[in-house]
């Protein structure tokens, strides 16, 4: 595995983690300002940001689709495998963020 791809995987992980944690924290400030329970809403916001964090981490959906297309039609399976690994890494970042938020709010996020 080349060094540049490994750094991309690490960045994907932390971008997804940051999107979920940052979005949930900032969203809970908005909930507090409007009089809603911020901790409960933090869990709901984190749950709804999961897919957007993955999309943001992999750099948008068009790059992923073009890499899958290249893998299928041009026979470049390494590009397809790399894209799958990036998506799995972003999912790991999202799951870590959800775990941190669960610890913080002391509720289970479904």
N, C-alpha and C positions, 0 to 999 in steps of 0.2 A: 504494500500500500504506500503510495507516494506521500511525501510530507505535506504537500499542498492540499491533498484530499483529506488527510487527517486533520489539518487545521480547519477545513471547511466543516467537518463533522463536529468538531468542538464548538465552532461558532454557531452551528445549527442548534446544538443542544442548549447553549446559553441564550440564544435569541428567543427560542420557544419558552424557556424558563422565564425570561424577563418580560415577555409579552403577557403571560398569564399572571405573574405576580404583580407587575406594574399596573396592568389593567384592573386587576381586582382591588388593589390598594386605592388607586385613584377613583375608581368607581364607588368604593365604599365611602370616600370623602363626599362624593355627590349624594349618596344615600343619607349620610349624616346631616348634610345641609338641608335635605328635604324632609327630615323627620322620620325616615325609615330606619329599621335596625341595620346598622352597617355590617356587623359580623355575618348575619344571615345572608344579606345581599352579596357580600364578598364571595361566599361559596357559590351562589347562583351565577354571578358574573364570571368567576373562574371556570365554571362548567361550560358556559356559553362561549368562552374565548378559546376553547381547546382547538377546534379546527382552524380558526384564524391564526393561532400561534404557529401551527404546523405550516400553513401556507406562507406566512411571513418568514419563517425560518428557512424554507427551501427557496425563497426568492421569487415567489409567485408560481402560478400553475403553468404558465406557458413554457417555461424552461423544462419543467418536469415532463410535460407532454411531448415536447420536442425530443428529449432524451429517450423517452419510451419509444417514440416513433423511430428514432435512429436505431435503437436496439432491435426493434421488430423487423423493420423493412430493410435496413442496411446490414443486419447481422452483427451489430456492435453490442454484444451482450454485456460487456464490461461497463458501458455507460448506463445501461439499465440497472445493473447490480449496484453501481455507485448511487444512483438516484434512490433506489429502494433503501440502501443503507442510510442515506441522508434523511429520508422520511422516518425510518425507525429511530434514528438518533433524535430527531425533533419530537417524536412521540415520547421518548424517554425524558426529554426536558419538560414536556407538558405534565407527565406523570409525577415528576419530582416536584414541580410547582404545586400541583394539586395536593401532594402529600404535605408540603410545607404549609399550605393554607389550611389544610385539615388540622394540623398541629396547632396552628395559631387560633383558629376559631373554635376548636374542640367540638366539631360536628363532622359527621361523615358526609362527603360529597358524593352523591349518587352518580 
